[in-house]
């Protein structure tokens, strides 16, 4: 579960911080992937299913893979040198409404 990933991220970050190893995790929401596209084809009206899934996001759409990748690149960069033990919710505001 994402909760377990967050927990192990925090524990590992504490274990390795003094070695200069940064450990973070990304918790994505719905992302437009080939897996999601295949699942949508199982619905009688894939376009309607896509629109309904997108509507559950506060921003009204699913994430693009590139948006998740951009966060990963940032976390791996020196600009994020002081970030460790954190989890990044990239879910278009879905969790904010929960």
C-alpha positions as CSV (number, residue, x, y, z in Angstrom):
1,X,0.0,0.0,0.0
2,X,1.0,3.6,-0.3
3,X,0.9,3.9,3.5
4,X,3.5,1.1,3.7
5,X,5.7,2.8,1.1
6,X,5.6,6.1,3.0
7,X,6.5,4.3,6.3
8,X,9.5,2.5,4.8
9,X,10.6,5.7,3.0
10,X,10.7,7.6,6.4
11,X,12.5,4.7,8.1
12,X,15.1,4.3,5.4
13,X,15.6,8.1,5.1
14,X,16.6,8.2,8.8
15,X,18.8,5.2,8.5
16,X,20.8,6.7,5.6
17,X,20.6,10.5,6.0
18,X,24.1,10.8,7.5
19,X,25.5,8.9,4.5
20,X,24.2,11.6,2.2
21,X,21.6,9.3,0.7
22,X,18.2,10.9,0.2
23,X,15.2,8.7,0.1
24,X,11.8,10.0,-0.9
25,X,8.7,8.5,-2.5
26,X,6.1,9.7,-5.0
27,X,2.5,8.7,-4.5
28,X,0.7,9.3,-7.8
29,X,-3.0,9.4,-8.4
30,X,-4.5,8.4,-11.7
31,X,-2.0,8.6,-14.5
32,X,-2.7,8.2,-18.3
33,X,-0.8,5.0,-18.9
34,X,-1.1,2.1,-21.3
35,X,-2.5,0.1,-18.3
36,X,-5.3,2.6,-17.7
37,X,-6.0,2.8,-21.5
38,X,-6.4,-1.0,-21.6
39,X,-8.7,-0.9,-18.6
40,X,-10.8,1.8,-20.2
41,X,-11.3,-0.4,-23.3
42,X,-13.2,-2.9,-21.1
43,X,-16.0,-0.4,-20.5
44,X,-19.0,-0.2,-22.9
45,X,-18.2,3.5,-23.5
46,X,-14.4,4.0,-23.0
47,X,-14.6,7.8,-23.6
48,X,-17.3,8.2,-21.0
49,X,-15.4,6.1,-18.5
50,X,-12.3,8.2,-19.1
51,X,-14.3,11.4,-18.5
52,X,-15.8,10.0,-15.3
53,X,-12.3,8.9,-14.0
54,X,-10.9,12.4,-14.9
55,X,-13.8,14.1,-13.2
56,X,-12.8,12.5,-9.8
57,X,-9.7,14.6,-9.9
58,X,-9.9,18.1,-8.5
59,X,-8.1,19.4,-11.5
60,X,-10.5,17.6,-13.8
61,X,-8.0,15.3,-15.6
62,X,-5.5,12.5,-15.0
63,X,-1.8,13.1,-14.8
64,X,0.5,12.6,-17.7
65,X,3.5,10.3,-17.1
66,X,5.8,13.2,-17.9
67,X,4.4,15.1,-14.9
68,X,5.3,12.3,-12.5
69,X,8.7,11.9,-14.1
70,X,9.4,15.6,-13.6
71,X,8.8,15.2,-9.9
72,X,11.2,12.2,-9.8
73,X,13.9,14.2,-11.7
74,X,13.5,17.1,-9.3
75,X,13.9,14.8,-6.3
76,X,17.0,13.3,-7.8
77,X,18.5,16.7,-8.5
78,X,20.8,18.8,-6.3
79,X,18.0,21.4,-6.0
80,X,16.3,18.8,-3.7
81,X,19.5,18.2,-1.7
82,X,17.7,19.0,1.6
83,X,14.7,16.8,1.0
84,X,14.6,13.4,2.5
85,X,12.0,11.2,4.1
86,X,9.2,12.9,2.3
87,X,6.3,11.7,0.3
88,X,5.0,13.6,-2.6
89,X,1.3,13.3,-3.4
90,X,0.9,13.9,-7.1
91,X,-2.8,13.3,-7.5
92,X,-4.4,16.4,-9.0
93,X,-5.8,17.4,-5.6
94,X,-7.7,14.2,-5.1
95,X,-6.4,13.6,-1.6
96,X,-7.0,17.2,-0.6
97,X,-10.7,16.5,-1.0
98,X,-10.7,13.4,1.1
